[in-house]
Amino acid sequence: MSEFAYLRGQLHAEGVPLADIAREIGTPAYVYSAAALRRAYRAYVDAFAGQPVQICYALKANGNLAVVRVLALEGAGADVVSEGELRRALAAGIPADKIVFSGVGKSESEMNFALEAGIAAINVESEPELMALGRLAAARSRRLSVSLRINPDIDAVTHAKITTGRSDNKFGVPYDSAARLFARAAELPALSLDGLAVHIGSQLLSLDPFRRAFERVADLVRQLRGAGHAIRRLDLGGGVGIRYGDERPPSAGDYAKMVRDTVGGLGCTLIIEPGRSIVGEAGALLTQVLYVKET
């Protein structure tokens, strides 16, 4: 967090005393470092240099329009989980063809808005959602590229409330159901099911769960291609964790190497959706002590 540092006993952000900001605009106030946002985003871009990768910032981490605009100017795409987040991404200047719509429960009105906007892809979370999306796309006489989010039944070894890749989590479709759903999608003329998505959780401090999940995804790609399905895109979910204390999360470079080792040879376009690791160390909340109350 080098953009935030103590100078002469005062906390500064990019050389500006935070106390001066508090006096000028009042408290409480959030202060974000554009330099820190750019640095964290560029770490992923540089780590994946030479690979067909789109970095899609996960708006769930922080949907502040000023934050998203900084990343939009850097060339980031967006991962959204609601129509509200999709509207925010568009308002911040992220092109529709760089936006991926994830989320376990998408209403038909939300899917219709995504179709109108012309976003890059929708990650389908269930068979009923697949059928609804096929019907909505057909009504618009357009062919839509979609990905199927699979649940690899991999423990992310993180907090129980933010793990999303185990079989008892509500996210994605069971790994063993993928082949059947791809065959079902082939009967829907308005859908091109040509991608797989996976997201096993956030705040991961080890690459091992990622590796095991991506190896399962690679095996599934080969199985589906063997059955005649074209798999062109892999959405690999969120990035690495961050430090809150003495944690030692892997670097973006180590993460990128692991991705190359597991799925880099499949010839797919890759989507990475970091959130916390881009914004988690890029801001500060300014508050003021109003009273000292003795009890």
Salt bridges, closest charged atoms under 4 A:
GLU3 OE1 - ARG39 NH2 2.89
ASP20 OD1 - ARG23 NH2 2.32
ASP46 OD1 - ARG42 NH2 3.48
GLU74 OE2 - ARG38 NE 3.68
ASP79 OD2 - LYS60 NZ 3.07
GLU83 OE2 - ARG87 NH2 2.83
GLU108 OE2 - ARG135 NH2 2.34
GLU116 OE2 - ARG140 NH2 3.10
GLU125 OE2 - ARG149 NH1 2.86
GLU127 OE1 - ARG180 NH1 3.11
GLU127 OE2 - ARG184 NH1 2.57
GLU129 OE2 - LYS106 NZ 2.85
ASP155 OD1 - ARG166 NH1 3.79
ASP168 OD1 - ARG166 NE 3.43
ASP194 OD2 - ARG232 NH1 3.67
ASP194 OD1 - ARG233 NH2 3.09
ASP219 OD1 - ARG222 NH1 3.14
ASP261 OD2 - LYS257 NZ 2.99
